[in-house]
Amino acid sequence: MTSFFNGIAFLFEKILFVPMNFIRTLELSNWWTANIITWIFIIICSAAFVYWCKQMKIFKDNKEDDQDTTAHSFLK
């Protein structure tokens, strides 16, 4: 049973965390390059938020969205 858990530890420490170890060592030389993944996610999330707001405005302008203030019929 111990070898099973040692195998899981080996999988995570030596194989799956290799990219994270590379980024950790890269951060010591250049912070901006090490955080490029974070910047990419920020850009993607910002673009998705802008797209979502535009779509919400389109539905509101067409009066297609239902603005019912109660979530369930028993709250009326």
mmCIF file of the N, C-alpha and C atoms, coordinates in Angstrom:
data_MODEL
# 
_entry.id   MODEL 
# 
loop_
_atom_site.group_PDB 
_atom_site.id 
_atom_site.type_symbol 
_atom_site.label_atom_id 
_atom_site.label_alt_id 
_atom_site.label_comp_id 
_atom_site.label_asym_id 
_atom_site.label_entity_id 
_atom_site.label_seq_id 
_atom_site.pdbx_PDB_ins_code 
_atom_site.Cartn_x 
_atom_site.Cartn_y 
_atom_site.Cartn_z 
_atom_site.occupancy 
_atom_site.B_iso_or_equiv 
_atom_site.pdbx_formal_charge 
_atom_site.auth_seq_id 
_atom_site.auth_comp_id 
_atom_site.auth_asym_id 
_atom_site.auth_atom_id 
_atom_site.pdbx_PDB_model_num 
ATOM 1   N N  . MET A 1 1  ? 0.824   -1.197 0.000   1.00 0.00 ? 1  MET A N  1 
ATOM 2   C CA . MET A 1 1  ? 0.000   0.000  0.000   1.00 0.00 ? 1  MET A CA 1 
ATOM 3   C C  . MET A 1 1  ? 0.865   1.257  0.000   1.00 0.00 ? 1  MET A C  1 
ATOM 4   N N  . THR A 1 2  ? 2.008   1.199  0.646   1.00 0.00 ? 2  THR A N  1 
ATOM 5   C CA . THR A 1 2  ? 2.908   2.346  0.682   1.00 0.00 ? 2  THR A CA 1 
ATOM 6   C C  . THR A 1 2  ? 3.419   2.671  -0.715  1.00 0.00 ? 2  THR A C  1 
ATOM 7   N N  . SER A 1 3  ? 3.692   1.650  -1.502  1.00 0.00 ? 3  SER A N  1 
ATOM 8   C CA . SER A 1 3  ? 4.195   1.899  -2.852  1.00 0.00 ? 3  SER A CA 1 
ATOM 9   C C  . SER A 1 3  ? 3.137   2.571  -3.725  1.00 0.00 ? 3  SER A C  1 
ATOM 10  N N  . PHE A 1 4  ? 1.874   2.306  -3.458  1.00 0.00 ? 4  PHE A N  1 
ATOM 11  C CA . PHE A 1 4  ? 0.796   2.963  -4.200  1.00 0.00 ? 4  PHE A CA 1 
ATOM 12  C C  . PHE A 1 4  ? 0.828   4.472  -3.957  1.00 0.00 ? 4  PHE A C  1 
ATOM 13  N N  . PHE A 1 5  ? 0.943   4.862  -2.677  1.00 0.00 ? 5  PHE A N  1 
ATOM 14  C CA . PHE A 1 5  ? 0.982   6.291  -2.361  1.00 0.00 ? 5  PHE A CA 1 
ATOM 15  C C  . PHE A 1 5  ? 2.295   6.932  -2.821  1.00 0.00 ? 5  PHE A C  1 
ATOM 16  N N  . ASN A 1 6  ? 3.379   6.183  -2.778  1.00 0.00 ? 6  ASN A N  1 
ATOM 17  C CA . ASN A 1 6  ? 4.638   6.693  -3.319  1.00 0.00 ? 6  ASN A CA 1 
ATOM 18  C C  . ASN A 1 6  ? 4.540   6.898  -4.833  1.00 0.00 ? 6  ASN A C  1 
ATOM 19  N N  . GLY A 1 7  ? 3.805   6.031  -5.498  1.00 0.00 ? 7  GLY A N  1 
ATOM 20  C CA . GLY A 1 7  ? 3.589   6.193  -6.941  1.00 0.00 ? 7  GLY A CA 1 
ATOM 21  C C  . GLY A 1 7  ? 2.773   7.438  -7.250  1.00 0.00 ? 7  GLY A C  1 
ATOM 22  N N  . ILE A 1 8  ? 1.754   7.698  -6.441  1.00 0.00 ? 8  ILE A N  1 
ATOM 23  C CA . ILE A 1 8  ? 0.961   8.919  -6.620  1.00 0.00 ? 8  ILE A CA 1 
ATOM 24  C C  . ILE A 1 8  ? 1.832   10.146 -6.373  1.00 0.00 ? 8  ILE A C  1 
ATOM 25  N N  . ALA A 1 9  ? 2.660   10.106 -5.335  1.00 0.00 ? 9  ALA A N  1 
ATOM 26  C CA . ALA A 1 9  ? 3.560   11.222 -5.037  1.00 0.00 ? 9  ALA A CA 1 
ATOM 27  C C  . ALA A 1 9  ? 4.531   11.443 -6.185  1.00 0.00 ? 9  ALA A C  1 
ATOM 28  N N  . PHE A 1 10 ? 5.081   10.364 -6.742  1.00 0.00 ? 10 PHE A N  1 
ATOM 29  C CA . PHE A 1 10 ? 5.993   10.483 -7.875  1.00 0.00 ? 10 PHE A CA 1 
ATOM 30  C C  . PHE A 1 10 ? 5.292   11.103 -9.078  1.00 0.00 ? 10 PHE A C  1 
ATOM 31  N N  . LEU A 1 11 ? 4.062   10.658 -9.346  1.00 0.00 ? 11 LEU A N  1 
ATOM 32  C CA . LEU A 1 11 ? 3.307   11.185 -10.480 1.00 0.00 ? 11 LEU A CA 1 
ATOM 33  C C  . LEU A 1 11 ? 3.148   12.695 -10.381 1.00 0.00 ? 11 LEU A C  1 
ATOM 34  N N  . PHE A 1 12 ? 2.742   13.172 -9.219  1.00 0.00 ? 12 PHE A N  1 
ATOM 35  C CA . PHE A 1 12 ? 2.500   14.598 -9.072  1.00 0.00 ? 12 PHE A CA 1 
ATOM 36  C C  . PHE A 1 12 ? 3.791   15.395 -8.975  1.00 0.00 ? 12 PHE A C  1 
ATOM 37  N N  . GLU A 1 13 ? 4.764   14.942 -8.206  1.00 0.00 ? 13 GLU A N  1 
ATOM 38  C CA . GLU A 1 13 ? 5.976   15.720 -7.976  1.00 0.00 ? 13 GLU A CA 1 
ATOM 39  C C  . GLU A 1 13 ? 6.923   15.721 -9.159  1.00 0.00 ? 13 GLU A C  1 
ATOM 40  N N  . LYS A 1 14 ? 7.070   14.608 -9.829  1.00 0.00 ? 14 LYS A N  1 
ATOM 41  C CA . LYS A 1 14 ? 8.080   14.490 -10.885 1.00 0.00 ? 14 LYS A CA 1 
ATOM 42  C C  . LYS A 1 14 ? 7.523   14.638 -12.299 1.00 0.00 ? 14 LYS A C  1 
ATOM 43  N N  . ILE A 1 15 ? 6.219   14.441 -12.481 1.00 0.00 ? 15 ILE A N  1 
ATOM 44  C CA . ILE A 1 15 ? 5.680   14.475 -13.839 1.00 0.00 ? 15 ILE A CA 1 
ATOM 45  C C  . ILE A 1 15 ? 4.717   15.642 -14.030 1.00 0.00 ? 15 ILE A C  1 
ATOM 46  N N  . LEU A 1 16 ? 3.661   15.716 -13.214 1.00 0.00 ? 16 LEU A N  1 
ATOM 47  C CA . LEU A 1 16 ? 2.616   16.712 -13.445 1.00 0.00 ? 16 LEU A CA 1 
ATOM 48  C C  . LEU A 1 16 ? 3.016   18.126 -13.028 1.00 0.00 ? 16 LEU A C  1 
ATOM 49  N N  . PHE A 1 17 ? 3.940   18.271 -12.094 1.00 0.00 ? 17 PHE A N  1 
ATOM 50  C CA . PHE A 1 17 ? 4.339   19.603 -11.639 1.00 0.00 ? 17 PHE A CA 1 
ATOM 51  C C  . PHE A 1 17 ? 5.567   20.140 -12.364 1.00 0.00 ? 17 PHE A C  1 
ATOM 52  N N  . VAL A 1 18 ? 6.028   19.471 -13.402 1.00 0.00 ? 18 VAL A N  1 
ATOM 53  C CA . VAL A 1 18 ? 7.198   19.951 -14.151 1.00 0.00 ? 18 VAL A CA 1 
ATOM 54  C C  . VAL A 1 18 ? 6.959   21.337 -14.731 1.00 0.00 ? 18 VAL A C  1 
ATOM 55  N N  . PRO A 1 19 ? 5.793   21.623 -15.352 1.00 0.00 ? 19 PRO A N  1 
ATOM 56  C CA . PRO A 1 19 ? 5.583   22.992 -15.850 1.00 0.00 ? 19 PRO A CA 1 
ATOM 57  C C  . PRO A 1 19 ? 5.576   24.032 -14.727 1.00 0.00 ? 19 PRO A C  1 
ATOM 58  N N  . MET A 1 20 ? 5.014   23.678 -13.574 1.00 0.00 ? 20 MET A N  1 
ATOM 59  C CA . MET A 1 20 ? 4.981   24.626 -12.458 1.00 0.00 ? 20 MET A CA 1 
ATOM 60  C C  . MET A 1 20 ? 6.386   24.886 -11.910 1.00 0.00 ? 20 MET A C  1 
ATOM 61  N N  . ASN A 1 21 ? 7.207   23.859 -11.880 1.00 0.00 ? 21 ASN A N  1 
ATOM 62  C CA . ASN A 1 21 ? 8.588   24.055 -11.431 1.00 0.00 ? 21 ASN A CA 1 
ATOM 63  C C  . ASN A 1 21 ? 9.354   24.944 -12.406 1.00 0.00 ? 21 ASN A C  1 
ATOM 64  N N  . PHE A 1 22 ? 9.084   24.775 -13.704 1.00 0.00 ? 22 PHE A N  1 
ATOM 65  C CA . PHE A 1 22 ? 9.725   25.633 -14.700 1.00 0.00 ? 22 PHE A CA 1 
ATOM 66  C C  . PHE A 1 22 ? 9.306   27.085 -14.513 1.00 0.00 ? 22 PHE A C  1 
ATOM 67  N N  . ILE A 1 23 ? 8.021   27.316 -14.290 1.00 0.00 ? 23 ILE A N  1 
ATOM 68  C CA . ILE A 1 23 ? 7.529   28.678 -14.085 1.00 0.00 ? 23 ILE A CA 1 
ATOM 69  C C  . ILE A 1 23 ? 8.104   29.260 -12.790 1.00 0.00 ? 23 ILE A C  1 
ATOM 70  N N  . ARG A 1 24 ? 8.257   28.433 -11.758 1.00 0.00 ? 24 ARG A N  1 
ATOM 71  C CA . ARG A 1 24 ? 8.816   28.905 -10.492 1.00 0.00 ? 24 ARG A CA 1 
ATOM 72  C C  . ARG A 1 24 ? 10.255  29.364 -10.671 1.00 0.00 ? 24 ARG A C  1 
ATOM 73  N N  . THR A 1 25 ? 11.052  28.626 -11.438 1.00 0.00 ? 25 THR A N  1 
ATOM 74  C CA . THR A 1 25 ? 12.439  29.048 -11.666 1.00 0.00 ? 25 THR A CA 1 
ATOM 75  C C  . THR A 1 25 ? 12.502  30.230 -12.630 1.00 0.00 ? 25 THR A C  1 
ATOM 76  N N  . LEU A 1 26 ? 11.558  30.301 -13.557 1.00 0.00 ? 26 LEU A N  1 
ATOM 77  C CA . LEU A 1 26 ? 11.535  31.417 -14.501 1.00 0.00 ? 26 LEU A CA 1 
ATOM 78  C C  . LEU A 1 26 ? 11.180  32.728 -13.817 1.00 0.00 ? 26 LEU A C  1 
ATOM 79  N N  . GLU A 1 27 ? 10.381  32.652 -12.758 1.00 0.00 ? 27 GLU A N  1 
ATOM 80  C CA . GLU A 1 27 ? 9.954   33.862 -12.055 1.00 0.00 ? 27 GLU A CA 1 
ATOM 81  C C  . GLU A 1 27 ? 11.133  34.609 -11.440 1.00 0.00 ? 27 GLU A C  1 
ATOM 82  N N  . LEU A 1 28 ? 12.169  33.900 -11.098 1.00 0.00 ? 28 LEU A N  1 
ATOM 83  C CA . LEU A 1 28 ? 13.338  34.551 -10.509 1.00 0.00 ? 28 LEU A CA 1 
ATOM 84  C C  . LEU A 1 28 ? 14.062  35.421 -11.518 1.00 0.00 ? 28 LEU A C  1 
ATOM 85  N N  . SER A 1 29 ? 13.953  35.096 -12.802 1.00 0.00 ? 29 SER A N  1 
ATOM 86  C CA . SER A 1 29 ? 14.642  35.896 -13.814 1.00 0.00 ? 29 SER A CA 1 
ATOM 87  C C  . SER A 1 29 ? 13.740  36.930 -14.469 1.00 0.00 ? 29 SER A C  1 
ATOM 88  N N  . ASN A 1 30 ? 12.460  36.587 -14.714 1.00 0.00 ? 30 ASN A N  1 
ATOM 89  C CA . ASN A 1 30 ? 11.570  37.535 -15.367 1.00 0.00 ? 30 ASN A CA 1 
ATOM 90  C C  . ASN A 1 30 ? 10.138  37.287 -14.890 1.00 0.00 ? 30 ASN A C  1 
ATOM 91  N N  . TRP A 1 31 ? 9.612   38.230 -14.120 1.00 0.00 ? 31 TRP A N  1 
ATOM 92  C CA . TRP A 1 31 ? 8.277   38.091 -13.545 1.00 0.00 ? 31 TRP A CA 1 
ATOM 93  C C  . TRP A 1 31 ? 7.208   38.124 -14.623 1.00 0.00 ? 31 TRP A C  1 
ATOM 94  N N  . TRP A 1 32 ? 7.342   38.993 -15.619 1.00 0.00 ? 32 TRP A N  1 
ATOM 95  C CA . TRP A 1 32 ? 6.328   39.152 -16.656 1.00 0.00 ? 32 TRP A CA 1 
ATOM 96  C C  . TRP A 1 32 ? 6.166   37.887 -17.476 1.00 0.00 ? 32 TRP A C  1 
ATOM 97  N N  . THR A 1 33 ? 7.263   37.253 -17.829 1.00 0.00 ? 33 THR A N  1 
ATOM 98  C CA . THR A 1 33 ? 7.185   36.020 -18.613 1.00 0.00 ? 33 THR A CA 1 
ATOM 99  C C  . THR A 1 33 ? 6.586   34.891 -17.786 1.00 0.00 ? 33 THR A C  1 
ATOM 100 N N  . ALA A 1 34 ? 6.915   34.827 -16.518 1.00 0.00 ? 34 ALA A N  1 
ATOM 101 C CA . ALA A 1 34 ? 6.397   33.762 -15.670 1.00 0.00 ? 34 ALA A CA 1 
ATOM 102 C C  . ALA A 1 34 ? 4.895   33.890 -15.476 1.00 0.00 ? 34 ALA A C  1 
ATOM 103 N N  . ASN A 1 35 ? 4.353   35.080 -15.556 1.00 0.00 ? 35 ASN A N  1 
ATOM 104 C CA . ASN A 1 35 ? 2.923   35.287 -15.326 1.00 0.00 ? 35 ASN A CA 1 
ATOM 105 C C  . ASN A 1 35 ? 2.133   35.474 -16.619 1.00 0.00 ? 35 ASN A C  1 
ATOM 106 N N  . ILE A 1 36 ? 2.681   35.036 -17.729 1.00 0.00 ? 36 ILE A N  1 
ATOM 107 C CA . ILE A 1 36 ? 1.997   35.177 -19.019 1.00 0.00 ? 36 ILE A CA 1 
ATOM 108 C C  . ILE A 1 36 ? 0.691   34.383 -19.033 1.00 0.00 ? 36 ILE A C  1 
ATOM 109 N N  . ILE A 1 37 ? 0.645   33.235 -18.362 1.00 0.00 ? 37 ILE A N  1 
ATOM 110 C CA . ILE A 1 37 ? -0.590  32.446 -18.315 1.00 0.00 ? 37 ILE A CA 1 
ATOM 111 C C  . ILE A 1 37 ? -1.682  33.233 -17.606 1.00 0.00 ? 37 ILE A C  1 
ATOM 112 N N  . THR A 1 38 ? -1.322  33.903 -16.524 1.00 0.00 ? 38 THR A N  1 
ATOM 113 C CA . THR A 1 38 ? -2.288  34.718 -15.795 1.00 0.00 ? 38 THR A CA 1 
ATOM 114 C C  . THR A 1 38 ? -2.809  35.845 -16.673 1.00 0.00 ? 38 THR A C  1 
ATOM 115 N N  . TRP A 1 39 ? -1.920  36.498 -17.400 1.00 0.00 ? 39 TRP A N  1 
ATOM 116 C CA . TRP A 1 39 ? -2.343  37.594 -18.276 1.00 0.00 ? 39 TRP A CA 1 
ATOM 117 C C  . TRP A 1 39 ? -3.268  37.101 -19.383 1.00 0.00 ? 39 TRP A C  1 
ATOM 118 N N  . ILE A 1 40 ? -2.989  35.920 -19.916 1.00 0.00 ? 40 ILE A N  1 
ATOM 119 C CA . ILE A 1 40 ? -3.852  35.358 -20.961 1.00 0.00 ? 40 ILE A CA 1 
ATOM 120 C C  . ILE A 1 40 ? -5.250  35.093 -20.407 1.00 0.00 ? 40 ILE A C  1 
ATOM 121 N N  . PHE A 1 41 ? -5.340  34.517 -19.205 1.00 0.00 ? 41 PHE A N  1 
ATOM 122 C CA . PHE A 1 41 ? -6.649  34.262 -18.600 1.00 0.00 ? 41 PHE A CA 1 
ATOM 123 C C  . PHE A 1 41 ? -7.389  35.559 -18.291 1.00 0.00 ? 41 PHE A C  1 
ATOM 124 N N  . ILE A 1 42 ? -6.679  36.592 -17.871 1.00 0.00 ? 42 ILE A N  1 
ATOM 125 C CA . ILE A 1 42 ? -7.317  37.885 -17.609 1.00 0.00 ? 42 ILE A CA 1 
ATOM 126 C C  . ILE A 1 42 ? -7.897  38.451 -18.892 1.00 0.00 ? 42 ILE A C  1 
ATOM 127 N N  . ILE A 1 43 ? -7.170  38.361 -19.987 1.00 0.00 ? 43 ILE A N  1 
ATOM 128 C CA . ILE A 1 43 ? -7.659  38.869 -21.272 1.00 0.00 ? 43 ILE A CA 1 
ATOM 129 C C  . ILE A 1 43 ? -8.875  38.080 -21.741 1.00 0.00 ? 43 ILE A C  1 
ATOM 130 N N  . ILE A 1 44 ? -8.828  36.751 -21.624 1.00 0.00 ? 44 ILE A N  1 
ATOM 131 C CA . ILE A 1 44 ? -9.958  35.911 -22.039 1.00 0.00 ? 44 ILE A CA 1 
ATOM 132 C C  . ILE A 1 44 ? -11.197 36.220 -21.207 1.00 0.00 ? 44 ILE A C  1 
ATOM 133 N N  . CYS A 1 45 ? -11.031 36.335 -19.896 1.00 0.00 ? 45 CYS A N  1 
ATOM 134 C CA . CYS A 1 45 ? -12.179 36.625 -19.023 1.00 0.00 ? 45 CYS A CA 1 
ATOM 135 C C  . CYS A 1 45 ? -12.743 38.016 -19.286 1.00 0.00 ? 45 CYS A C  1 
ATOM 136 N N  . SER A 1 46 ? -11.890 38.983 -19.552 1.00 0.00 ? 46 SER A N  1 
ATOM 137 C CA . SER A 1 46 ? -12.367 40.332 -19.862 1.00 0.00 ? 46 SER A CA 1 
ATOM 138 C C  . SER A 1 46 ? -13.155 40.345 -21.163 1.00 0.00 ? 46 SER A C  1 
ATOM 139 N N  . ALA A 1 47 ? -12.657 39.641 -22.172 1.00 0.00 ? 47 ALA A N  1 
ATOM 140 C CA . ALA A 1 47 ? -13.367 39.573 -23.453 1.00 0.00 ? 47 ALA A CA 1 
ATOM 141 C C  . ALA A 1 47 ? -14.712 38.866 -23.294 1.00 0.00 ? 47 ALA A C  1 
ATOM 142 N N  . ALA A 1 48 ? -14.752 37.803 -22.510 1.00 0.00 ? 48 ALA A N  1 
ATOM 143 C CA . ALA A 1 48 ? -16.011 37.096 -22.285 1.00 0.00 ? 48 ALA A CA 1 
ATOM 144 C C  . ALA A 1 48 ? -17.004 37.975 -21.534 1.00 0.00 ? 48 ALA A C  1 
ATOM 145 N N  . PHE A 1 49 ? -16.543 38.753 -20.579 1.00 0.00 ? 49 PHE A N  1 
ATOM 146 C CA . PHE A 1 49 ? -17.423 39.647 -19.826 1.00 0.00 ? 49 PHE A CA 1 
ATOM 147 C C  . PHE A 1 49 ? -17.997 40.737 -20.725 1.00 0.00 ? 49 PHE A C  1 
ATOM 148 N N  . VAL A 1 50 ? -17.172 41.312 -21.586 1.00 0.00 ? 50 VAL A N  1 
ATOM 149 C CA . VAL A 1 50 ? -17.653 42.338 -22.518 1.00 0.00 ? 50 VAL A CA 1 
ATOM 150 C C  . VAL A 1 50 ? -18.673 41.741 -23.477 1.00 0.00 ? 50 VAL A C  1 
ATOM 151 N N  . TYR A 1 51 ? -18.414 40.545 -24.004 1.00 0.00 ? 51 TYR A N  1 
ATOM 152 C CA . TYR A 1 51 ? -19.350 39.878 -24.908 1.00 0.00 ? 51 TYR A CA 1 
ATOM 153 C C  . TYR A 1 51 ? -20.674 39.611 -24.200 1.00 0.00 ? 51 TYR A C  1 
ATOM 154 N N  . TRP A 1 52 ? -20.616 39.134 -22.959 1.00 0.00 ? 52 TRP A N  1 
ATOM 155 C CA . TRP A 1 52 ? -21.818 38.833 -22.193 1.00 0.00 ? 52 TRP A CA 1 
ATOM 156 C C  . TRP A 1 52 ? -22.639 40.100 -21.951 1.00 0.00 ? 52 TRP A C  1 
ATOM 157 N N  . CYS A 1 53 ? -21.971 41.198 -21.609 1.00 0.00 ? 53 CYS A N  1 
ATOM 158 C CA . CYS A 1 53 ? -22.690 42.466 -21.384 1.00 0.00 ? 53 CYS A CA 1 
ATOM 159 C C  . CYS A 1 53 ? -23.348 42.966 -22.668 1.00 0.00 ? 53 CYS A C  1 
ATOM 160 N N  . LYS A 1 54 ? -22.666 42.819 -23.799 1.00 0.00 ? 54 LYS A N  1 
ATOM 161 C CA . LYS A 1 54 ? -23.263 43.222 -25.082 1.00 0.00 ? 54 LYS A CA 1 
ATOM 162 C C  . LYS A 1 54 ? -24.497 42.380 -25.390 1.00 0.00 ? 54 LYS A C  1 
ATOM 163 N N  . GLN A 1 55 ? -24.419 41.075 -25.152 1.00 0.00 ? 55 GLN A N  1 
ATOM 164 C CA . GLN A 1 55 ? -25.564 40.217 -25.411 1.00 0.00 ? 55 GLN A CA 1 
ATOM 165 C C  . GLN A 1 55 ? -26.729 40.562 -24.487 1.00 0.00 ? 55 GLN A C  1 
ATOM 166 N N  . MET A 1 56 ? -26.439 40.867 -23.229 1.00 0.00 ? 56 MET A N  1 
ATOM 167 C CA . MET A 1 56 ? -27.496 41.260 -22.300 1.00 0.00 ? 56 MET A CA 1 
ATOM 168 C C  . MET A 1 56 ? -28.172 42.552 -22.764 1.00 0.00 ? 56 MET A C  1 
ATOM 169 N N  . LYS A 1 57 ? -27.387 43.483 -23.294 1.00 0.00 ? 57 LYS A N  1 
ATOM 170 C CA . LYS A 1 57 ? -27.960 44.735 -23.786 1.00 0.00 ? 57 LYS A CA 1 
ATOM 171 C C  . LYS A 1 57 ? -28.835 44.494 -25.006 1.00 0.00 ? 57 LYS A C  1 
ATOM 172 N N  . ILE A 1 58 ? -28.417 43.594 -25.889 1.00 0.00 ? 58 ILE A N  1 
ATOM 173 C CA . ILE A 1 58 ? -29.220 43.272 -27.070 1.00 0.00 ? 58 ILE A CA 1 
ATOM 174 C C  . ILE A 1 58 ? -30.569 42.710 -26.648 1.00 0.00 ? 58 ILE A C  1 
ATOM 175 N N  . PHE A 1 59 ? -30.594 41.777 -25.710 1.00 0.00 ? 59 PHE A N  1 
ATOM 176 C CA . PHE A 1 59 ? -31.854 41.194 -25.253 1.00 0.00 ? 59 PHE A CA 1 
ATOM 177 C C  . PHE A 1 59 ? -32.713 42.224 -24.526 1.00 0.00 ? 59 PHE A C  1 
ATOM 178 N N  . LYS A 1 60 ? -32.100 43.111 -23.779 1.00 0.00 ? 60 LYS A N  1 
ATOM 179 C CA . LYS A 1 60 ? -32.865 44.131 -23.067 1.00 0.00 ? 60 LYS A CA 1 
ATOM 180 C C  . LYS A 1 60 ? -33.473 45.136 -24.045 1.00 0.00 ? 60 LYS A C  1 
ATOM 181 N N  . ASP A 1 61 ? -32.717 45.516 -25.071 1.00 0.00 ? 61 ASP A N  1 
ATOM 182 C CA . ASP A 1 61 ? -33.233 46.455 -26.075 1.00 0.00 ? 61 ASP A CA 1 
ATOM 183 C C  . ASP A 1 61 ? -34.393 45.857 -26.867 1.00 0.00 ? 61 ASP A C  1 
ATOM 184 N N  . ASN A 1 62 ? -34.366 44.548 -27.106 1.00 0.00 ? 62 ASN A N  1 
ATOM 185 C CA . ASN A 1 62 ? -35.447 43.876 -27.837 1.00 0.00 ? 62 ASN A CA 1 
ATOM 186 C C  . ASN A 1 62 ? -36.603 43.482 -26.923 1.00 0.00 ? 62 ASN A C  1 
ATOM 187 N N  . LYS A 1 63 ? -36.470 43.773 -25.637 1.00 0.00 ? 63 LYS A N  1 
ATOM 188 C CA . LYS A 1 63 ? -37.461 43.425 -24.615 1.00 0.00 ? 63 LYS A CA 1 
ATOM 189 C C  . LYS A 1 63 ? -37.755 41.922 -24.605 1.00 0.00 ? 63 LYS A C  1 
ATOM 190 N N  . GLU A 1 64 ? -36.701 41.123 -24.799 1.00 0.00 ? 64 GLU A N  1 
ATOM 191 C CA . GLU A 1 64 ? -36.840 39.680 -24.795 1.00 0.00 ? 64 GLU A CA 1 
ATOM 192 C C  . GLU A 1 64 ? -36.495 39.063 -23.453 1.00 0.00 ? 64 GLU A C  1 
ATOM 193 N N  . ASP A 1 65 ? -35.895 39.824 -22.566 1.00 0.00 ? 65 ASP A N  1 
ATOM 194 C CA . ASP A 1 65 ? -35.532 39.224 -21.278 1.00 0.00 ? 65 ASP A CA 1 
ATOM 195 C C  . ASP A 1 65 ? -36.647 39.429 -20.266 1.00 0.00 ? 65 ASP A C  1 
ATOM 196 N N  . ASP A 1 66 ? -36.869 38.426 -19.462 1.00 0.00 ? 66 ASP A N  1 
ATOM 197 C CA . ASP A 1 66 ? -37.961 38.438 -18.491 1.00 0.00 ? 66 ASP A CA 1 
ATOM 198 C C  . ASP A 1 66 ? -37.424 38.962 -17.157 1.00 0.00 ? 66 ASP A C  1 
ATOM 199 N N  . GLN A 1 67 ? -37.911 40.104 -16.711 1.00 0.00 ? 67 GLN A N  1 
ATOM 200 C CA . GLN A 1 67 ? -37.440 40.730 -15.483 1.00 0.00 ? 67 GLN A CA 1 
ATOM 201 C C  . GLN A 1 67 ? -38.384 40.437 -14.322 1.00 0.00 ? 67 GLN A C  1 
ATOM 202 N N  . ASP A 1 68 ? -38.647 39.171 -14.076 1.00 0.00 ? 68 ASP A N  1 
ATOM 203 C CA . ASP A 1 68 ? -39.490 38.781 -12.957 1.00 0.00 ? 68 ASP A CA 1 
ATOM 204 C C  . ASP A 1 68 ? -38.651 38.854 -11.679 1.00 0.00 ? 68 ASP A C  1 
ATOM 205 N N  . THR A 1 69 ? -39.145 39.594 -10.685 1.00 0.00 ? 69 THR A N  1 
ATOM 206 C CA . THR A 1 69 ? -38.343 39.801 -9.479  1.00 0.00 ? 69 THR A CA 1 
ATOM 207 C C  . THR A 1 69 ? -38.401 38.611 -8.517  1.00 0.00 ? 69 THR A C  1 
ATOM 208 N N  . THR A 1 70 ? -39.335 37.705 -8.711  1.00 0.00 ? 70 THR A N  1 
ATOM 209 C CA . THR A 1 70 ? -39.400 36.536 -7.839  1.00 0.00 ? 70 THR A CA 1 
ATOM 210 C C  . THR A 1 70 ? -38.823 35.322 -8.541  1.00 0.00 ? 70 THR A C  1 
ATOM 211 N N  . ALA A 1 71 ? -38.109 34.521 -7.794  1.00 0.00 ? 71 ALA A N  1 
ATOM 212 C CA . ALA A 1 71 ? -37.481 33.367 -8.378  1.00 0.00 ? 71 ALA A CA 1 
ATOM 213 C C  . ALA A 1 71 ? -38.444 32.177 -8.491  1.00 0.00 ? 71 ALA A C  1 
ATOM 214 N N  . HIS A 1 72 ? -39.403 32.105 -7.562  1.00 0.00 ? 72 HIS A N  1 
ATOM 215 C CA . HIS A 1 72 ? -40.339 30.989 -7.557  1.00 0.00 ? 72 HIS A CA 1 
ATOM 216 C C  . HIS A 1 72 ? -41.760 31.519 -7.381  1.00 0.00 ? 72 HIS A C  1 
ATOM 217 N N  . SER A 1 73 ? -42.691 30.708 -7.810  1.00 0.00 ? 73 SER A N  1 
ATOM 218 C CA . SER A 1 73 ? -44.083 31.140 -7.733  1.00 0.00 ? 73 SER A CA 1 
ATOM 219 C C  . SER A 1 73 ? -44.570 31.286 -6.294  1.00 0.00 ? 73 SER A C  1 
ATOM 220 N N  . PHE A 1 74 ? -44.007 30.543 -5.355  1.00 0.00 ? 74 PHE A N  1 
ATOM 221 C CA . PHE A 1 74 ? -44.463 30.650 -3.967  1.00 0.00 ? 74 PHE A CA 1 
ATOM 222 C C  . PHE A 1 74 ? -43.972 31.929 -3.290  1.00 0.00 ? 74 PHE A C  1 
ATOM 223 N N  . LEU A 1 75 ? -43.102 32.705 -3.916  1.00 0.00 ? 75 LEU A N  1 
ATOM 224 C CA . LEU A 1 75 ? -42.635 33.966 -3.336  1.00 0.00 ? 75 LEU A CA 1 
ATOM 225 C C  . LEU A 1 75 ? -43.539 35.129 -3.680  1.00 0.00 ? 75 LEU A C  1 
ATOM 226 N N  . LYS A 1 76 ? -44.511 34.936 -4.561  1.00 0.00 ? 76 LYS A N  1 
ATOM 227 C CA . LYS A 1 76 ? -45.402 36.028 -4.985  1.00 0.00 ? 76 LYS A CA 1 
ATOM 228 C C  . LYS A 1 76 ? -46.418 36.348 -3.936  1.00 0.00 ? 76 LYS A C  1 
# 
